[in-house]
Amino acid sequence: MNTKSFSWILAVLFMFGQLSLSAQEKNNKTEKGYHFTDVVVVPHTSVKNQYRSGTCWSYSGIGLVEDELLRTTGKKYDLSEMFCVNHTYADKAVKYVRLHGKLNFGPGAEIGDVLRVIKKYGMVPQEAYTGMQYGTKLPVQNELDAVLQSFVDAIVKDPNHKITPVWHKAFDAVLASYLGPLPKTFTYDGKEYTPESFRKMTGFNPDDIINFTSFMSHPYDKPFQLAIPDNWLWADYMNVSMDDMMAIIDHALKNGYTVGWGADVSDRGFNWKKGVAIVPAQHPELKGSDQAKWEALSQRQQQKLLYNFDSIVQEATITPEMRQEHYNNYQTTDDHGMVIVGIAKDQKGDVFYKIKNSWGTDQKYHGYFYASKAYVELQTMSFSVNKKAVPKAILKKLEEK
């Protein structure tokens, strides 16, 4: 690289904030990159670790339910994720067989599955059902997933044979072997409960939660079946505009409600290690000659600057059209379920959202990361929130239609 090219890169780095120091950075010159100040943090339960299991949907859904109970009762419940996993696998197997295997089958599901299980079967505390019967301290379910897939495939393999009436009994036995038998009764705080009576005791009503999405391909303010592989239930999601989506999320957080969040985390702008998720503008607007200097850099040099996470970058302006295009082209996929627990700002004052993940606490922010407003606007596949957290004007629109 010649001296002239190097000076251009230095100039661009300066424009992006690489060489400038905020007051906070001056106090800690050794740490580069983004620095966040929490503005709103809704009370919520602790970070869990799904480890080597594809059950983020249960961890995020249960996390949302725990937060609802914390809000309404003031008590921190630790609920069983694997209770929902067991029931969901069992019910999904029935549908898979009835559809001759023409259904996505595997560990993935949606936050709505947690709500369905709680409504149909109840819920239990973690101590009553850990789901850990296979010799590890944290979930390692690759073997279980493979065994269950092979099981249902064997049932539907020959379309001409008569399916035995005991196949699901055997399927349940496999689940019980790996996760443990489902409890019919258990003791909690000195009292005996069933899963149904425990749900009633907590006062949680799964019908209070609304599942939302936002895509131009369907009418706004009306529900539609969100076409993603893990929506095996073919469940409806309320479709709202992108502006309403962000208004609901903001209103919920500012009024003490957390938000269940299904989003894409396979994007290059997501960096778990550094705890940040961004959508860099691919063509940043720089001043004067700096624009020409930026454009003179190779694409590789530009991408390195945009995604090094060591400096604040300009972010893209997200539109509904962009959301739809990313969904259509599989750029935004249903990767991961999490819980939005707060609002923060970086050292420039730009808005970020504080996200509770389920990958343990061995990370920069101890299990949390910060997603920019642009990232949430673009990469949100769906979100779930208490209907009382929806702004009244938006809720009125939904009820009228």
C-alpha positions as CSV (number, residue, x, y, z in Angstrom):
1,M,0.0,0.0,0.0
2,N,1.5,3.4,-0.9
3,T,1.6,6.4,1.4
4,K,-1.1,8.3,-0.4
5,S,-3.6,5.4,-0.1
6,F,-2.7,4.9,3.6
7,S,-3.3,8.6,4.3
8,W,-6.8,8.3,2.7
9,I,-7.6,5.4,5.0
10,L,-6.5,7.4,8.0
11,A,-8.7,10.2,6.9
12,V,-11.7,7.9,6.5
13,L,-11.0,6.3,9.8
14,F,-11.0,9.7,11.4
15,M,-14.4,10.5,9.8
16,F,-15.8,7.2,11.3
17,G,-14.5,8.1,14.7
18,Q,-11.6,5.6,14.8
19,L,-9.1,8.3,15.8
20,S,-11.4,10.5,17.8
21,L,-11.9,9.9,21.5
22,S,-15.1,10.6,23.5
23,A,-14.9,11.6,27.1
24,Q,-15.6,8.0,28.1
25,E,-12.9,6.7,25.7
26,K,-10.4,9.1,27.2
27,N,-10.9,7.4,30.5
28,N,-10.2,4.1,29.0
29,K,-8.0,4.6,25.9
30,T,-7.1,0.9,25.6
31,E,-10.7,-0.1,24.7
32,K,-11.8,0.7,21.2
33,G,-15.2,0.5,19.6
34,Y,-18.7,1.1,20.9
35,H,-19.5,2.1,24.5
36,F,-23.1,2.0,25.7
37,T,-25.1,3.7,28.4
38,D,-28.3,2.1,29.5
39,V,-31.2,4.5,29.4
40,V,-34.1,2.0,30.2
41,V,-33.7,-1.4,31.6
42,V,-36.9,-3.3,32.4
43,P,-36.6,-5.7,35.4
44,H,-36.1,-9.2,34.0
45,T,-34.8,-12.7,35.0
46,S,-31.3,-13.9,34.6
47,V,-29.4,-15.0,31.5
48,K,-29.7,-18.7,30.8
49,N,-27.6,-21.0,28.6
50,Q,-29.3,-23.2,25.9
51,Y,-25.8,-24.5,25.1
52,R,-25.8,-27.1,22.3
53,S,-29.6,-27.1,21.7
54,G,-31.8,-25.5,19.1
55,T,-34.2,-24.3,21.7
56,C,-33.7,-20.6,21.8
57,W,-37.5,-20.2,21.1
58,S,-38.2,-21.9,24.5
59,Y,-35.6,-19.9,26.4
60,S,-36.8,-16.6,24.9
61,G,-40.5,-17.5,25.4
62,I,-40.0,-18.6,28.9
63,G,-37.9,-15.6,29.6
64,L,-40.7,-13.4,28.4
65,V,-43.2,-15.2,30.7
66,E,-40.8,-15.0,33.7
67,D,-40.6,-11.2,33.1
68,E,-44.3,-10.9,32.9
69,L,-44.6,-12.7,36.3
70,L,-41.9,-10.5,37.7
71,R,-43.9,-7.5,36.6
72,T,-47.2,-8.7,37.9
73,T,-46.2,-10.5,41.1
74,G,-42.8,-9.1,42.0
75,K,-41.4,-12.7,42.2
76,K,-38.6,-14.1,40.1
77,Y,-39.8,-17.5,38.8
78,D,-37.3,-19.9,37.2
79,L,-39.5,-21.9,34.8
80,S,-38.7,-25.0,32.9
81,E,-37.8,-24.5,29.2
82,M,-37.6,-28.3,28.6
83,F,-41.2,-28.8,29.6
84,C,-42.2,-26.8,26.5
85,V,-39.6,-28.5,24.4
86,N,-41.0,-32.0,25.3
87,H,-44.6,-31.0,24.6
88,T,-43.7,-29.2,21.3
89,Y,-41.7,-32.1,20.0
90,A,-44.5,-34.5,20.9
91,D,-47.2,-32.4,19.2
92,K,-45.0,-31.7,16.2
93,A,-44.5,-35.4,15.6
94,V,-48.2,-35.9,15.2
95,K,-48.5,-33.3,12.6
96,Y,-45.4,-34.5,10.8
97,V,-46.8,-38.0,10.5
98,R,-50.2,-36.8,9.4
99,L,-48.5,-34.7,6.7
100,H,-46.5,-37.7,5.5
101,G,-43.3,-36.0,6.5
102,K,-44.0,-32.8,4.5
103,L,-43.3,-30.5,7.5
104,N,-40.2,-28.9,9.0
105,F,-39.3,-31.2,11.9
106,G,-36.5,-30.5,14.4
107,P,-35.7,-28.6,17.5
108,G,-36.7,-25.2,16.2
109,A,-40.0,-23.5,17.0
110,E,-41.4,-20.1,17.9
111,I,-42.1,-18.1,21.0
112,G,-45.8,-18.7,20.3
113,D,-45.1,-22.4,20.9
114,V,-44.3,-21.6,24.5
115,L,-47.6,-19.8,24.9
116,R,-49.5,-22.6,23.3
117,V,-47.9,-25.2,25.6
118,I,-48.7,-23.1,28.7
119,K,-52.3,-22.6,27.6
120,K,-52.8,-26.3,26.7
121,Y,-50.6,-28.1,29.3
122,G,-49.7,-25.6,32.0
123,M,-46.1,-24.9,33.1
124,V,-43.7,-26.0,35.8
125,P,-40.7,-24.6,37.6
126,Q,-37.2,-25.5,36.6
127,E,-36.7,-27.6,39.7
128,A,-39.7,-29.8,38.8
129,Y,-38.4,-30.5,35.3
130,T,-34.8,-29.8,34.3
131,G,-34.9,-31.9,31.2
132,M,-31.3,-33.1,31.9
133,Q,-31.2,-36.9,31.9
134,Y,-28.3,-37.6,29.5
135,G,-25.2,-36.9,31.6
136,T,-24.4,-33.3,30.9
137,K,-24.8,-30.1,33.0
138,L,-26.1,-28.1,30.0
139,P,-28.3,-29.1,27.1
140,V,-26.5,-31.1,24.4
141,Q,-29.3,-32.3,22.2
142,N,-27.8,-33.2,18.8
143,E,-28.2,-36.9,19.5
144,L,-31.8,-36.4,20.7
145,D,-32.7,-34.3,17.6
146,A,-31.2,-36.9,15.3
147,V,-32.9,-39.8,17.0
148,L,-36.3,-38.1,16.9
149,Q,-35.9,-37.2,13.3
150,S,-35.1,-40.8,12.4
151,F,-38.0,-42.0,14.4
152,V,-40.7,-40.0,12.6
153,D,-39.1,-40.7,9.3
154,A,-39.3,-44.4,9.9
155,I,-43.0,-44.0,10.7
156,V,-43.8,-42.2,7.4
157,K,-41.3,-44.1,5.2
158,D,-43.8,-46.6,3.7
159,P,-47.0,-44.8,2.7
160,N,-48.7,-48.2,2.1
161,H,-48.3,-49.7,5.5
162,K,-50.7,-49.3,8.4
163,I,-49.3,-47.1,11.1
164,T,-49.5,-48.8,14.5
165,P,-51.5,-47.2,17.3
166,V,-48.5,-47.2,19.7
167,W,-45.9,-45.3,17.7
168,H,-46.4,-42.1,19.6
169,K,-46.2,-44.0,22.9
170,A,-42.7,-45.1,21.8
171,F,-41.9,-41.6,20.7
172,D,-42.8,-40.2,24.1
173,A,-40.6,-42.9,25.7
174,V,-37.7,-41.6,23.7
175,L,-38.4,-38.0,24.9
176,A,-38.7,-39.3,28.5
177,S,-35.4,-41.1,28.2
178,Y,-33.5,-38.0,27.3
179,L,-35.5,-35.2,29.0
180,G,-37.2,-37.2,31.8
181,P,-40.9,-38.1,32.3
182,L,-43.2,-35.2,32.4
183,P,-44.4,-34.4,35.9
184,K,-48.1,-34.9,36.7
185,T,-47.7,-33.3,40.1
186,F,-44.9,-31.6,42.0
187,T,-44.2,-29.7,45.1
188,Y,-43.3,-26.0,45.0
189,D,-42.9,-23.8,48.1
190,G,-44.4,-26.5,50.2
191,K,-47.6,-26.9,48.1
192,E,-48.5,-29.6,45.6
193,Y,-49.4,-28.5,42.1
194,T,-50.2,-29.9,38.7
195,P,-48.8,-28.0,35.7
196,E,-52.3,-26.5,35.1
197,S,-52.8,-25.5,38.7
198,F,-49.3,-24.0,38.9
199,R,-50.1,-21.8,35.8
200,K,-53.4,-20.7,37.5
201,M,-51.5,-19.9,40.7
202,T,-49.1,-17.6,39.0
203,G,-51.9,-15.7,37.2
204,F,-50.2,-15.8,33.9
205,N,-52.6,-15.6,30.9
206,P,-50.9,-16.6,27.6
207,D,-53.8,-14.9,25.7
208,D,-52.4,-11.6,26.9
209,I,-49.4,-11.9,24.6
210,I,-49.7,-10.8,20.9
211,N,-47.2,-12.1,18.3
212,F,-46.3,-9.4,15.7
213,T,-44.5,-9.1,12.4
214,S,-44.1,-6.5,9.7
215,F,-43.9,-7.2,6.0
216,M,-45.4,-5.3,3.0
217,S,-46.4,-8.5,1.3
218,H,-49.6,-8.7,3.5
219,P,-52.1,-6.0,4.6
220,Y,-51.1,-4.1,7.7
221,D,-53.1,-4.3,10.9
222,K,-54.4,-7.8,10.0
223,P,-53.0,-11.2,10.9
224,F,-51.4,-13.7,8.5
225,Q,-49.5,-17.0,8.7
226,L,-45.9,-16.0,8.8
227,A,-44.1,-18.2,6.3
228,I,-40.9,-19.4,8.1
229,P,-39.8,-23.0,8.5
230,D,-40.1,-23.0,12.3
231,N,-43.7,-21.8,12.3
232,W,-44.8,-25.5,12.1
233,L,-48.1,-24.5,13.7
234,W,-48.9,-22.2,10.8
235,A,-49.8,-19.7,13.4
236,D,-51.0,-16.2,12.7
237,Y,-48.9,-13.1,13.4
238,M,-50.4,-9.6,13.5
239,N,-48.9,-7.6,10.7
240,V,-48.0,-4.0,11.4
241,S,-46.1,-1.3,9.7
242,M,-42.4,-0.9,10.4
243,D,-43.1,2.4,12.2
244,D,-45.7,0.8,14.3
245,M,-43.4,-2.1,15.0
246,M,-40.8,0.2,16.5
247,A,-43.4,2.3,18.3
248,I,-44.7,-0.9,20.0
249,I,-41.3,-2.0,21.1
250,D,-40.3,1.5,22.4
251,H,-43.6,1.9,24.2
252,A,-43.4,-1.5,25.8
253,L,-39.8,-1.0,27.1
254,K,-40.6,2.5,28.4
255,N,-43.6,1.2,30.3
256,G,-42.0,-1.7,32.0
257,Y,-42.6,-4.6,29.6
258,T,-39.9,-6.8,28.0
259,V,-40.3,-7.9,24.4
260,G,-39.8,-11.4,23.0
261,W,-37.7,-11.0,19.8
262,G,-37.2,-13.4,16.9
263,A,-34.4,-12.1,14.6
264,D,-31.6,-12.8,12.2
265,V,-28.2,-13.1,13.9
266,S,-26.3,-14.6,11.0
267,D,-25.8,-11.2,9.4
268,R,-22.2,-9.9,9.2
269,G,-23.3,-6.9,11.3
270,F,-23.8,-9.1,14.3
271,N,-20.8,-9.7,16.6
272,W,-21.5,-11.7,19.7
273,K,-18.0,-11.4,21.1
274,K,-18.0,-7.7,21.0
275,G,-21.6,-7.5,22.0
276,V,-22.9,-5.3,19.2
277,A,-25.2,-5.6,16.1
278,I,-25.2,-2.9,13.4
279,V,-26.2,-2.3,9.8
280,P,-23.4,-0.2,8.3
281,A,-24.3,2.1,5.4
282,Q,-22.6,0.7,2.4
283,H,-22.3,4.1,0.9
284,P,-21.7,6.5,3.8
285,E,-22.2,10.2,3.2
286,L,-18.9,11.9,4.0
287,K,-18.0,15.6,3.7
288,G,-16.0,17.2,0.9
289,S,-13.0,15.3,-0.4
290,D,-13.4,12.5,2.1
291,Q,-16.3,11.1,0.0
292,A,-13.9,10.7,-2.9
293,K,-11.3,9.2,-0.7
294,W,-13.8,6.7,0.6
295,E,-14.9,5.8,-3.0
296,A,-11.2,5.3,-4.0
297,L,-10.7,2.5,-1.5
298,S,-11.1,-1.0,-2.7
299,Q,-14.3,-2.9,-1.7
300,R,-12.3,-5.1,0.6
301,Q,-10.8,-2.0,2.4
302,Q,-14.3,-0.5,2.7
303,Q,-15.8,-3.7,4.1
304,K,-13.0,-4.0,6.6
305,L,-13.6,-0.6,7.9
306,L,-17.4,-1.0,8.0
307,Y,-17.2,-4.3,10.0
308,N,-14.2,-4.0,12.3
309,F,-16.5,-2.9,15.2
310,D,-13.5,-0.8,16.5
311,S,-15.2,2.5,15.5
312,I,-18.6,3.9,15.1
313,V,-19.9,3.8,11.6
314,Q,-22.8,5.4,9.8
315,E,-25.8,3.1,9.6
316,A,-28.1,2.4,6.8
317,T,-31.6,4.0,6.6
318,I,-34.0,1.1,6.8
319,T,-37.2,1.1,4.8
320,P,-40.2,-1.3,4.6
321,E,-39.1,-2.1,1.1
322,M,-35.7,-3.1,2.4
323,R,-37.2,-5.3,5.1
324,Q,-39.3,-7.1,2.4
325,E,-36.4,-7.6,0.1
326,H,-34.3,-9.1,2.8
327,Y,-37.1,-11.5,3.8
328,N,-37.7,-12.4,0.1
329,N,-34.1,-13.1,-0.5
330,Y,-33.4,-15.1,2.7
331,Q,-31.1,-12.3,3.9
332,T,-33.3,-12.0,7.0
333,T,-34.1,-15.5,8.3
334,D,-35.7,-16.8,11.5
335,D,-32.4,-17.5,13.2
336,H,-32.8,-16.9,16.9
337,G,-35.1,-16.0,19.8
338,M,-34.1,-13.5,22.4
339,V,-35.6,-10.9,24.8
340,I,-35.3,-7.2,24.4
341,V,-34.9,-5.8,27.9
342,G,-33.9,-2.2,27.5
343,I,-32.9,0.9,25.5
344,A,-29.4,2.3,25.5
345,K,-27.3,4.9,23.7
346,D,-23.8,4.8,22.3
347,Q,-21.2,7.5,22.9
348,K,-22.6,9.5,20.0
349,G,-26.1,9.4,21.5
350,D,-27.6,7.0,18.9
351,V,-30.3,4.5,20.1
352,F,-29.5,0.9,20.7
353,Y,-31.6,-1.9,22.2
354,K,-30.3,-4.1,25.0
355,I,-30.9,-7.7,24.2
356,K,-30.8,-10.7,26.6
357,N,-29.4,-13.8,24.9
358,S,-29.4,-17.4,26.0
359,W,-25.8,-18.3,25.2
360,G,-24.5,-18.0,28.8
361,T,-22.6,-15.2,30.4
362,D,-19.1,-15.8,29.2
363,Q,-19.0,-12.7,27.0
364,K,-18.2,-9.0,27.0
365,Y,-21.6,-7.9,28.4
366,H,-22.2,-11.1,30.4
367,G,-24.9,-12.5,28.1
368,Y,-26.3,-9.3,26.6
369,F,-25.6,-7.4,23.5
370,Y,-26.7,-4.1,22.0
371,A,-28.5,-3.9,18.6
372,S,-28.8,-0.6,16.8
373,K,-32.1,0.8,15.9
374,A,-31.3,0.0,12.2
375,Y,-30.5,-3.6,13.1
376,V,-33.9,-4.1,14.9
377,E,-35.7,-2.4,12.1
378,L,-34.1,-4.6,9.4
379,Q,-33.5,-8.0,11.1
380,T,-36.6,-8.4,13.2
381,M,-38.6,-11.4,12.0
382,S,-41.2,-11.3,14.7
383,F,-41.8,-10.1,18.2
384,S,-44.1,-10.9,21.1
385,V,-45.4,-8.5,23.8
386,N,-48.3,-8.1,26.2
387,K,-51.2,-6.4,24.6
388,K,-51.3,-3.8,27.4
389,A,-47.8,-2.7,26.2
390,V,-49.2,-1.7,22.8
391,P,-49.9,2.0,22.3
392,K,-53.7,2.6,22.5
393,A,-53.9,4.2,19.1
394,I,-52.3,1.2,17.5
395,L,-54.3,-1.3,19.5
396,K,-57.5,0.4,18.5
397,K,-56.5,0.1,14.8
398,L,-55.9,-3.7,15.3
399,E,-59.2,-4.2,17.1
400,E,-61.2,-2.2,14.5
401,K,-59.9,-4.3,11.6
